[in-house]
Amino acid sequence: MQEEKDFIKELLDPETQNVAFQKLLRDYQKPLYNHIRNIVLNHDDADDVLQNTFIKVFQYLKNFKAESKLFSWMYRIATNEAITFINQKAKRNGTTSETLQSKIVDNLKADVYFDSNEIQIKLQKAVAQLPEKQQLVFKMKYYEEIKYDDMSEILGTSVGALKASYHHAVKKIEEFVKTN
């Protein structure tokens, strides 16, 4: 924990800020990209959201109170940025975020950055049918293997509620796979 506090001081100090931010990018760019990509599904959109995420991290780091881990705080920003992006894109297209997600899943086969096979596409379609919260919990647990305690900090939800959401998501996915 002290190491993280020292790192945050480096990020805030104008003399060490550039080197520290490069380390932050090196350490978190790939996991944050993967997290965002799991939410928005499209590579180019994920890149845009990732850039916005790092801008917000840099912009609001001075307000970080260290009540959670830096990792959790940044994932919360990335999650909120990705959800906002999906909602705004859906609104621009005159549709719901669920309908937009379904359309994006339908286009995954053509995405050169997505290693697709029929099972992955079917799983993505099943996940796209879930309510937003269950989608987030399922993706964070299944794809990213984020622990419930960390997920609780990121999403601001109790561990029990997260476990219940994951359980319901898995049941709905199983049902979707059986019937489609």
PyMOL commands that set and color helices and strands:
alter all, ss='L'
color gray80, all
select helices_A, chain A and resi 2-12+17-40+43-63+70-92+97-106+108-110+118-128+132-142+148-155+159-179
alter helices_A, ss='H'
color red, helices_A
deselect
rebuild
show_as cartoon
